[in-house]
Amino acid sequence: MKQCYSLFLLLVTATVCQAQVLKKLGDKVKGEVEWRAQRKAGQMIDQGLDSLVAVPKKVADKKAAKKTDTTPPKQQQQKNTNRTEVNGTKTQTITATPAEEEEELSTKDGYLTLELSAEEIFTNGSILISGESIRYKNFNQVEITVTGPSVTDIRKITLATDGKYYAQWNASNITGDYTVIVKGSDKKATQSATFSVEELELIFDDEWPEDNIKATNKAYDNLKEAVAKVEGSISPKNKAELDKKMDEVKDKVNDALKLFKDLNTAGKQTAELVKKSGKKLSPGLAGNLSDLNNNLAEHARTMKTFEKYAQQKPQDNTICEYFVMVNEACAAFSAFTNFWSTSLKTILLNITLDKGVPKAVDIINTKTTKIEAPHDFFPKEIGKIFATSKLDAESLTTKLGKAGIAGDVTQYASDVLLKTYCGVFKGEIKHDYTVDFRNKDGVTWWKYGVVMQGAFTLRYPKDNSNGKIIKMKGNMEGNATKFTFYENIEAEDGFQDGSKGKIEVVELRVLKPPAVPFVSSLNDPAGFGAAARTLVTPACFIINLDAEYDVDANNIKLFVNGALIDFSPAVVNQVIFAEIGGDLFQYIKRMTFPIHKAYRTLSSVLYKNNEFTIDKDAKGNLSFKGKANKHLGSKNDKLEHDLNFSLFAKKD
């Protein structure tokens, strides 16, 4: 077992050039310690946690599965769904694929980020190249190379004291695809990105912004389909009210589509005016038009991400789950509120008034060489061209109000219809998890912790609540509110054996994943609009649940039924350090430490702690609560886990 908990690291030989240097230095160290995990960190932690297969569910008959499933073994391993039964009720359990479980320690050279201010710019326009690297001793510059049609520009940019860099690249009148390659301060880490230089008329063509129109129509169709499934099971009065609110949605959608069409007209007229005049756009106007194009592209991408959520099937075919799908379909329109009220309206105002410097140009002016602004174009004519679009945006913003396009439908479904046709338990969960890794001498070399909070909800149709056992569906939706992380690489057994005390590690920076100190889902505890929240909430999760309420026994059992959304691969801890060996050279390294997903740890602690007693107060209100702790290992073990979970919920 001790070997199972250890992390094996390799000592690799240095390059030929390094070997020559080492030879001159007396060959004190024959190679740089370069380690990579030979064991999956996730597997290591799971040795202390219960297997997810052991979650209390009745697994479908394996023999029958073998007879009917002719999938080759390798393909079977890639499946991410399993059919299970919960007390006779068939459900679909979503489990992680092998690729998702391959969480491991990894080491890479240096640290480098890269961001471009736009994906498309106009001829003779500018693009801002920015990012961050490590500034340490003589590591103080990045090298930026821009390549494209008949162009290769190479520049060295000195890092600011905080490690950030900025560079402006000016396009010529040559259109085409361009690539930006940045080499980090250590001259090993690299990042690349692409952009295109286009003629104005090629961007503002007949199909611009067709993607926005298609995405909006698709979202509206999904909402109508979800509402149609609900209306067959509600009263004529409720149906009439829901239809009224859907008519309001249709009116707002039509206004949005009109704005897109007017923007298309304004864009084409602007391109035609530029072509006839032969004059260049001022940096301010070019920047605003570029921002407009980028803004629309981002909106289309955001809308498309909701399509996969709209394609999710309800957990069962009850009206309660159809309400969930209605609200998730409404959530797709949440992208409009910020889009109109902040970005688009401001951009159009800047264009019509010929004022306001775009953010990218503002950064360039403050961080790089000043951009001259020869206002040799026709700002008044451009203002007239976009005046209709500006009025469209202002009118739509007023109509949207605080509710947005479909907010009234969401509120009606959750505040009226859900409570009318469904019983609901809702409340809050809290969960924290820490794990310690120690060396053979009992010294901690790696430790991390996660604090999570979230909303808890269970739903069931009221017309199905007369039996002894009431079956429910629900979810836990939340996010990490705090991450803690500690590492001491030099104390790890494999590093000590490989370096033999001749390699020094100098920590330069620790990067923890983003967390917010609040729980976004608690503002919507019924779990509606969850897809919208995942786009703006770091380290979030949505875990589906089954539940059984035994009325006679007065208890409720929870069954964790897979994760719809869980921590993304970006939720990791990272440490950036300088590795100094006997050659006295510094090597910048970035080591990634994985973090277990919420589903894995929550499933483990709820494995044997899934039964709760229902309490009834003097007024007959129902509620239940509980706490659970799972502690594995001790201070004397190489691996020690501590998991805590608490839950409180009451019936609406």
Sequence and secondary structure as in RCSB ss.txt:
>XXXX:A:sequence
MKQCYSLFLLLVTATVCQAQVLKKLGDKVKGEVEWRAQRKAGQMIDQGLDSLVAVPKKVADKKAAKKTDTTPPKQ
QQQKNTNRTEVNGTKTQTITATPAEEEEELSTKDGYLTLELSAEEIFTNGSILISGESIRYKNFNQVEITVTGPS
VTDIRKITLATDGKYYAQWNASNITGDYTVIVKGSDKKATQSATFSVEELELIFDDEWPEDNIKATNKAYDNLKE
AVAKVEGSISPKNKAELDKKMDEVKDKVNDALKLFKDLNTAGKQTAELVKKSGKKLSPGLAGNLSDLNNNLAEHA
RTMKTFEKYAQQKPQDNTICEYFVMVNEACAAFSAFTNFWSTSLKTILLNITLDKGVPKAVDIINTKTTKIEAPH
DFFPKEIGKIFATSKLDAESLTTKLGKAGIAGDVTQYASDVLLKTYCGVFKGEIKHDYTVDFRNKDGVTWWKYGV
VMQGAFTLRYPKDNSNGKIIKMKGNMEGNATKFTFYENIEAEDGFQDGSKGKIEVVELRVLKPPAVPFVSSLNDP
AGFGAAARTLVTPACFIINLDAEYDVDANNIKLFVNGALIDFSPAVVNQVIFAEIGGDLFQYIKRMTFPIHKAYR
TLSSVLYKNNEFTIDKDAKGNLSFKGKANKHLGSKNDKLEHDLNFSLFAKKD
>XXXX:A:secstr
 HHHH     B    HHHHHHHHHTTSS SS B    SS HHHHHHTTS  GGGSS EE  HHHHHHH    HHH
HHT  EEEEEETTEEEEEE   HHHH    EEEES EEEEES SEEETT EEEEEEEE  BTTB EEEEEEEETT
EEEEEEEE  TTSEEEEEEE  S  EEEEEEEE TTSS EEEEEEEEE HHHHSSTTTTHHHHHHHHHHHHHHHH
HHHHHHTTS HHHHHHHHHHHHHHHHHHHHHHHHHHHHHHHHHHHHHHHHHH     HHHHHHHHHHHHHHHHHH
HHHHHHHHHHTS  SSSSHHHHHHHHHHHHHTTHHHHHIIIIIIHHHHHHHHHT    HHHHHHHHHSS      
 S HHHHHHHTHHHHHHHHHHHHHHTTTTTTHHHHHHIIIIIHHHHEEEEEEEEEEEEEEEEE TTS EEEEEEE
EEEEEEEEEEEGGG SSSEEEEEEEEEEEEEEEEEEE GGGSHHHHHHHTT  EEEEEEEE     SS GGGGST
T TTHHHHHTTSSSEEEEEEEEEEETTTTEEEEEEEEEEE   TT EEEEEEEEE TT  EEEEEEEEE   HHH
HHHHHHSS  EEE EE TT  EEEEEEEEEEES TTSSEEEEEEEEEEEEE 
